[in-house]
Amino acid sequence: MTERLFDDYAARSTAVAEGSRYTACIVVTPRDHNGYPVYYAVAENRSFREQEQAEQAADKALAAILSLEGDGTPVFPDDYTGFDDEPPAA
């Protein structure tokens, strides 16, 4: 797991088991411990067979966060998809 600190929140990457597959997630927790963590799935329509692959995807997503909104919601670049695939040609 990787962690990044923002003004009011700590964000960390993780992989969550769902049956036999894993989902890459970002967990955002208030730094003042006055609230609950919120889990954000990375590329919700994608899951991984291996926990390590899901953790790597979550680490990449955590690094791509530009900032957090006031409520802790991650802000990603406009063209960010969460996938390593090349974007379609315009």
GURODREN-886113 format. One record per residue (C-alpha): residue in one letter; x, y, z. Coordinates in steps of 0.2 Angstrom, whole numbers, padded with zeros to 4 digits, always signed. Example, Ala and Ser with C-alpha at 12.3 -4.5 7.8 and 13.67 -1.06 7.14 Angstrom:
BEGIN
A+0062-0022+0039;S+0068-0005+0036;
This chain:
BEGIN
M+0000+0000+0000;T+0005+0017-0004;E-0001+0033+0005;R-0002+0051+0000;L-0006+0065+0012;F-0017+0080+0007;D-0022+0095+0018;D-0037+0087+0026;Y-0036+0069+0021;A-0025+0054+0019;A-0027+0043+0003;R-0020+0026+0002;S-0020+0012-0012;T-0026-0005-0008;A-0034-0021-0016;V-0051-0027-0010;A-0055-0046-0012;E-0072-0049-0020;G-0074-0068-0022;S-0060-0075-0031;R-0055-0058-0039;Y-0048-0041-0033;T-0053-0023-0036;A-0041-0009-0035;C-0046+0005-0023;I-0041+0021-0016;V-0046+0024+0002;V-0048+0042+0008;T-0048+0045+0027;P-0050+0062+0036;R-0034+0066+0044;D-0042+0073+0060;H-0050+0055+0062;N-0067+0064+0063;G-0076+0053+0050;Y-0076+0037+0041;P-0065+0031+0027;V-0072+0031+0009;Y-0067+0018-0004;Y-0066+0023-0022;A-0065+0009-0035;V-0052+0011-0048;A-0059+0008-0066;E-0075+0000-0058;N-0078-0011-0072;R-0061-0020-0071;S-0056-0033-0058;F-0040-0043-0056;R-0036-0062-0053;E-0020-0057-0044;Q-0020-0046-0028;E-0003-0039-0033;Q-0009-0033-0050;A-0024-0024-0042;E-0012-0016-0029;Q-0001-0010-0043;A-0016-0003-0052;A-0021+0006-0036;D-0004+0013-0034;K-0004+0020-0051;A-0021+0028-0048;L-0015+0036-0032;A+0000+0043-0040;A-0012+0051-0054;I-0023+0060-0041;L-0021+0079-0044;S-0030+0084-0029;L-0045+0080-0017;E-0061+0090-0017;G-0068+0097-0001;D-0077+0081+0003;G-0061+0070-0001;T-0067+0064-0018;P-0051+0061-0029;V-0048+0073-0044;F-0040+0064-0059;P-0034+0072-0075;D-0048+0074-0088;D-0041+0060-0099;Y-0038+0048-0085;T-0046+0031-0087;G-0037+0020-0075;F-0031+0008-0088;D-0014+0007-0096;D-0022+0006-0113;E-0018+0019-0126;P-0032+0032-0128;P-0042+0031-0144;A-0036+0042-0158;A-0046+0058-0161;
